[in-house]
């Protein structure tokens, strides 16, 4: 903890325009942001009945980052584990939920449209672009009452707001490990468009990546009765996966990639189209939208089954999904008190074809030494689909000017089916699940004056997560040394996981005549999850046997002073324990108990310097809690110079050149070997941005 007390940190609020000085930075802190994510309509952040955080465009532009997810590390309640060495393959941990690359407990939206994959809910973070008006809203905790399935850990909405004047930007950067970035964007009141290219050789061997993304959105109709907008997005990426290292390899170079992973590569193409309309009616404005997504993903993945034995298979996925939503906001009921009512419906239909081909199985010295990756026999082929229909309601009541009572709920119906392919897959039974997700929350303004405003809230809600299509129907087989010599752990009989969440928190904003402004927020929560999906050695498959308790604390502080600069500090406690089984009372593995981030920033004329810190403490890597990850704290820095319409930046990541790993797991075969994911040592990058 010495580093934490010696280095207080922050990233400030920098604009490409040289006119953005300290007064703008202070205004960013003191204003009460308007967010969409908390209630699916615009509302003030401080009146939320859940934990919500915001990164605005100025903050996103000033934080030293190599990838979009890097910026999210500087919010309370969010931790990203790095499995590629440089943060380009992040895995989210929030409120004690971690999918480990197999599933996701975070719903990610771009302008309100979800981008999680249909088969396992994972997120392609390369699709995220930031321009002059991009902000990020994060709702932490259970949000199934508004967002349905999988909204247990958090909901993240990347939002691009319209601008009144034309804004054009061209930016780029180069850096260590072959890092190359380029992006251009244009924004007007009626449309926005952006394109980017990113490539990196990687810190690790066999970790080259490249990604090309283009996005556009525009107004196609604007009359007194309706406004219609259309959008399109394309992402094409290719990547190599270096895999973990073994602790038994001793002094092996940390950039090394085991021969097990020599074939692990992937290519993915995603195309997304959508149309949205706001229609004026006698009841109010009806918002409707429809979107479609096509995705082709071909990748090779190795699963180490012991320290010396692995299985490598290629998977080919074709996925197509369509989604439609309708929402009616600001409805008025015959009630004697002020209120706001939102009702809506969501529907989706998605399907995927999935095929597996054999690459290699065995040990490094034999099977992988002679394997070529060619002559790949087809092992399995099948199709799965998921259809869903949901309706939700959210009612805010205002008995007094200081008190807000929120009541809401959502009903989801999900139907899953599977189609066999003769000779390659067997029939699986489909299933239909219905989930009810109510919510009740109260927000009270306990102080309101010219210098400070404070709100406290308490809420309770029910959230659920349906088993993913992979958990139900995945056809990948695993070799075992007994008849039938291969098993499939997918189980079509799985039920949704669910839990009741209790949360209390506050938002407090302060502004003094002496030029000091501050924002302090905190959330404390407790959630007991039931019917969690876990692996059973009795059936050699996934079954609903797990129960765990998630409780914790999330604190965020932002301060700014006209003369001294800006500072922020975040702390997250994630205390997650098993409630049943032989490990009852133990901490759930791969969840850091303590996470922290912070930074400081100072502007002097056209110059700005910022220093940031992030780290984790006390994370077990086994269910028995006998082995701990090494604690770490990492310092990053940025120096920038802005004049007229351009800005130059210099970034240093892992400034102190610390050797560390963010996550690990024990040998599935039972040996004392640990598989580690090493992070990169010090890297640098230089960049520019031109705005006009």
Steps between C-alpha positions, in 0.01 A plus 500: 500500500804730514469582131135591548571748779800653324346543155158666491372515152272620226417558143354840437273664259693593184367622168671522164409870499755716677216705646408207732661626820450438872155658516369233261660227708322622810170526320535135396523397865220712641230445241250223567527281187185398316507126435282262301617170639338514846138519380528459117396866473694815587527567873742672739774271631458614864134393504583140404406217735802292391875554468576688177829647376581712196813568296446804282673581173759725667599228746521235227731728303737560793549153651811311378350198322591247233148354470147611581470269800810660656293811574233296681761385752483852642139466618395349833363147484667396172815289474643354181735202498752495218558171314703621199761713678395846377130525579360427153320185620341622827275296728270694730454440873221693670314441826674165532389363162763370259429287194861392444464530123214247496208735573438864583316668788519849348260632236677740261307747285598744226241778501259266674553206263652183653812348342548187715535183292205262486686178583673606824441872555865598454594846371720604210645819653663593168158631387524796741591839353523832682462843341449856625157433654532138616426421864469174694223426750538204735217361709639263761310208649183318405301673226279220367192710582592714197754302296404137560735205460864528615465850649637382836848649532465822301355671194739715295365747244740673259308808395574753225297820531409728208688828458377842388797586277712292265785323678774317310782306660804315374718315750773241507771346715798268482670319783685206647429142387404622154198699621333695219172690529314724259151650519296762321150627577251766403198617696218733411157565646346242264764230459823356632756268341827350619757248386807358672784257449703342780790256477753371752773235494439434869721469806478120493609270221209396280283799600466706181165675460332730249153654488314723257175669606257735325184649651244747377167637614277761343159660484298391198166665583398791722140622500261630762365147545810284489879488500676202344869411537702220342837360602754246378818353644765261370789341688762267354772365724774237501691390806741247647466363853825443694335303784629471858847404622572214744658572837698177455693660212706693754711778347335482159467841327161656592438585136518132404196314364470126562489271191155394624370832362689515170178460298279730711386771261170660410325709238164667549271718289198678651242708316223685685210703353225683687211742451346707779198730501338744744130534423282772655160373617224623729650281774846641459810408302524134401857385436537194278808335358607191314851367442668203337846355544699247302823358637748246366763381746763238415750432777729233646502449876721280715382370837780366724355195677815462711845657518624266225189413299269722294228489238478742207194539281386747237152648532304660216200711605241672283252705702203711392275695735215749480375721781204736535406738781216737577487753783242759609633756748348779712157342520265672744273303730203636701710531816496787753881525512766578240623192316674366192407172334701305242369182339668295232543168325803317361502210255786315337569193289850363448659185374843358436665218311804358677756248373808349664807364321787308658847663507713317761471303824781383725827623647746770396780256426296268280164612360578873483856450375372316193164675446462716189148636548396347169273206410240614752225237531154634584398386848155653546243730343177642637268799509348672800257788530363728768179704479391744766213731583486738796291782639606748767364790701678770702306750712656792688287666767585839655304542828714806578766700317769311694360147487487260206353148511573267209292188434552276202528155361553290193375164374724303263411191299794320337469200270804295393518230233767277349516328161704185458719409203493129422829332574650806669256598776212345690161647577472723807178606663407864481380700798289803588564716804303787649663746740340778704731782612341758734673805648426754776717801576490824701718810451496790750676838467636559850670831426455765231670840508701731281822315591399135538240243397467152649277202422475166677329193356399146589371235261420132459464304178498150355733411213558189295738354246379236258752229408679591179445302181854363543425382854189328366609362163874546436623197306868519594614163635778455755724191499494287819700184582192280546200392290354665298838682484340837430232706674294809431440713808208696350166419662167581332320468835658805666278759669561876532706630791330763715549713808354780714711814522493754787685827458546828686706799389533874458615777264639824645616801297686801642605833348659788696556866425875438532499286182486149650250249362452136592278200431488207745292187443477166677300178462475203736325185381416139580377235258443127555512304174322167465500225236846606383644292220799290600679187383403171665749212516208265561344568160802653323280788386380843603212496749318748726673435832674823598398761755709801595476823694616822334549800724720801473565871494569742214629854568591772252641848570572777247641838603621805308652832599563795269858538621604152614356279225283189518506169685290186507503185712291181472480199729312173443445219751368172352441241772361188333466167684357156430183421696491123444735212422840395628632855456218664694619828649801527269555788263407442137817470292621760247315786676728769650383596850640853469529705181601863480578770248576866516685787345602862500512754221637851457468751217750781446418705194492267199670219698324225693653218704317212665606203709272202563511191719304174494541169675354195674551338839423152637372277220489122544558276200350181646171404664676372812660843554850358538667710229497879457590713200776752558361846577587773254469874437576653160580864423421657160568859389409750228650831391323703234534831323196669342503807280234633269343195331764236571625300794813286550519227765763278656384198702696260719337180622633303797732792560690324780563194277332263745490126425155366585207283390134598525347151523584129514350156554618168637582194293167320424695175520570551871874571500661793681551686172328837459406652165581874502409787266795745512442870430739714296789694647543871428370618163463846349301667224488841334191639334335800340148633458381762254155658537332745267 
